Amino acid sequence: MDSIQKYTRPGSYKGIDFDVEIWHCDTGEVMVQAVQVDGERPRKLADGHRDLVDVEDAFQLGSEIAREIIDRR
C-alpha cells in the first residue's frame, strides 16, 4: 500500500481565496486531488496529474484551475 502525504496550500486571486489539495505518494507521484474556491465544496479532479514534478508544480496547476473557476463566476 502506498503512503500518501496530503498537503493543502492556500492561494488568492481577485480577492477570492482558494485551497489546492495536493497528494504526494511515496512512489514519487504528485497530483492535484481537489480545488476549493471561497469556501464552496471542494471540486475533485478526475485526473489530477499531468507530469507533475513536485508539490510546487502541483500547486501551480491547482492555482490555474482555481483562477479559471473564479473567472467563470
Backbone bond lengths (Angstrom), bond angles and torsions (degrees), N, CA, C in turn:
res aa  C-N    CA-C-N  psi(-1)  N-CA   C-N-CA  omega(-1)  CA-C   N-CA-C  phi
1 M - - - 1.465 - - 1.521 108.66 -
2 D 1.316 116.33 129.63 1.460 121.27 178.79 1.515 110.91 -71.94
3 S 1.315 114.76 144.01 1.449 121.28 173.19 1.528 107.49 -91.64
4 I 1.331 116.65 136.58 1.461 121.13 -177.22 1.522 109.19 -123.51
5 Q 1.333 115.85 126.35 1.460 120.88 170.80 1.520 106.69 -94.98
6 K 1.334 115.89 131.61 1.463 120.54 -178.20 1.524 108.73 -111.79
7 Y 1.324 115.22 130.99 1.456 122.27 179.67 1.521 109.16 -122.69
8 T 1.311 116.92 142.75 1.459 121.82 170.72 1.519 106.83 -120.50
9 R 1.334 115.95 119.54 1.463 120.92 -178.26 1.518 108.49 -113.84
10 P 1.341 117.26 126.51 1.463 120.96 178.14 1.527 111.66 -83.59
11 G 1.316 114.54 155.27 1.455 121.55 174.58 1.518 109.33 -152.77
12 S 1.319 116.14 176.47 1.460 121.36 179.79 1.520 108.55 -149.51
13 Y 1.336 115.68 143.50 1.456 122.01 179.53 1.521 107.76 -148.74
14 K 1.328 116.98 127.95 1.469 122.62 -178.68 1.526 110.98 53.57
15 G 1.326 116.84 33.98 1.464 121.64 178.66 1.521 114.26 78.24
16 I 1.333 117.62 7.23 1.467 122.47 -179.65 1.527 108.30 -109.13
17 D 1.318 116.47 127.41 1.463 121.73 -179.09 1.525 111.47 -81.78
18 F 1.327 115.29 149.09 1.459 121.02 174.43 1.522 109.09 -147.05
19 D 1.337 115.68 160.11 1.458 122.87 175.60 1.523 108.81 -125.46
20 V 1.323 115.78 142.21 1.462 122.48 176.75 1.527 107.21 -115.72
21 E 1.343 116.81 121.26 1.464 121.34 177.16 1.528 108.49 -93.72
22 I 1.326 115.46 122.06 1.461 122.34 -175.57 1.521 109.09 -118.94
23 W 1.318 116.19 136.11 1.463 121.56 175.04 1.520 108.53 -112.31
24 H 1.336 116.14 135.75 1.468 122.33 176.93 1.520 107.49 -125.72
25 C 1.326 116.44 110.87 1.467 122.27 -177.55 1.524 110.04 -84.60
26 D 1.335 116.07 154.29 1.463 119.66 178.79 1.530 111.92 -68.03
27 T 1.328 117.59 -10.32 1.466 121.86 174.51 1.526 111.40 -78.65
28 G 1.348 116.30 -7.84 1.454 121.55 -178.43 1.515 113.39 100.15
29 E 1.325 117.29 -12.48 1.466 121.01 -179.94 1.529 109.75 -67.96
30 V 1.328 115.88 134.60 1.462 122.85 177.77 1.518 107.47 -122.74
31 M 1.336 117.36 135.22 1.460 120.10 -179.20 1.523 111.56 -146.40
32 V 1.328 115.09 153.07 1.461 121.81 171.25 1.524 105.81 -88.87
33 Q 1.314 116.94 116.80 1.461 121.65 -177.42 1.526 111.61 -86.18
34 A 1.358 116.59 -40.80 1.460 119.85 -176.01 1.525 110.00 -159.19
35 V 1.340 115.10 160.00 1.459 122.60 174.11 1.526 106.72 -129.65
36 Q 1.332 116.46 133.11 1.460 121.47 178.11 1.521 107.90 -122.03
37 V 1.338 116.71 124.25 1.455 122.02 -177.49 1.520 109.71 -110.11
38 D 1.321 115.72 123.79 1.460 123.59 170.91 1.529 113.62 49.71
39 G 1.322 117.13 44.47 1.460 121.20 175.40 1.517 115.33 77.99
40 E 1.339 117.98 0.61 1.470 120.52 176.53 1.523 109.29 -69.88
41 R 1.317 116.31 169.82 1.469 119.42 175.45 1.520 109.53 -59.08
42 P 1.327 117.26 142.67 1.466 119.49 178.29 1.529 110.91 -62.03
43 R 1.304 116.10 141.04 1.464 121.50 175.91 1.520 107.62 -99.21
44 K 1.317 115.48 108.63 1.465 121.18 178.92 1.525 108.94 -72.86
45 L 1.315 115.58 141.72 1.457 119.52 179.99 1.523 109.46 -98.34
46 A 1.329 116.05 136.54 1.460 120.64 -178.78 1.524 111.03 -67.11
47 D 1.316 116.35 -40.70 1.464 121.38 179.57 1.518 106.74 -136.52
48 G 1.311 115.85 93.99 1.451 120.62 -169.92 1.503 116.03 -83.55
49 H 1.318 119.56 0.25 1.462 118.22 -176.58 1.520 111.68 -125.81
50 R 1.315 114.53 141.14 1.463 122.54 177.66 1.521 107.83 -138.06
51 D 1.295 118.05 73.49 1.465 122.01 -178.77 1.521 111.75 52.13
52 L 1.319 116.01 48.05 1.454 120.53 -179.83 1.522 109.80 -78.03
53 V 1.324 115.84 138.76 1.450 121.52 -175.14 1.528 111.69 -90.95
54 D 1.326 116.10 -42.10 1.460 119.71 -175.83 1.527 110.23 -153.18
55 V 1.324 116.02 -178.01 1.462 121.90 -177.25 1.531 110.95 -62.80
56 E 1.321 117.67 -38.98 1.470 120.68 179.00 1.525 110.91 -63.50
57 D 1.325 117.16 -41.66 1.462 122.44 176.61 1.531 109.97 -59.84
58 A 1.327 116.79 -42.74 1.467 121.61 178.94 1.525 110.70 -65.51
59 F 1.342 116.63 -39.76 1.466 119.22 178.48 1.529 110.29 -63.16
60 Q 1.319 117.70 -39.38 1.464 120.46 178.76 1.531 110.96 -62.43
61 L 1.325 117.32 -42.96 1.464 121.05 177.39 1.524 110.57 -63.71
62 G 1.323 117.23 -47.08 1.461 120.96 178.50 1.518 112.07 -60.74
63 S 1.331 116.64 -37.58 1.471 121.22 177.99 1.521 111.03 -64.25
64 E 1.334 116.73 -40.69 1.464 120.60 177.05 1.524 110.49 -60.00
65 I 1.317 116.56 -44.37 1.469 121.10 179.55 1.521 110.24 -63.68
66 A 1.334 117.67 -43.67 1.464 121.60 179.04 1.531 110.78 -61.90
67 R 1.328 117.67 -41.89 1.465 120.57 179.15 1.526 110.66 -63.58
68 E 1.335 117.84 -38.98 1.471 120.90 177.02 1.523 110.48 -62.19
69 I 1.330 116.79 -42.56 1.468 120.95 179.00 1.521 109.78 -62.61
70 I 1.313 117.46 -45.37 1.466 121.82 -179.16 1.531 110.47 -64.65
71 D 1.315 118.10 -41.67 1.460 121.41 179.82 1.525 112.43 -64.27
72 R 1.336 117.72 -27.98 1.481 121.17 179.57 1.510 112.65 -79.86
73 R 1.307 118.24 -9.47 1.467 120.72 -178.80 1.489 112.34 -67.61
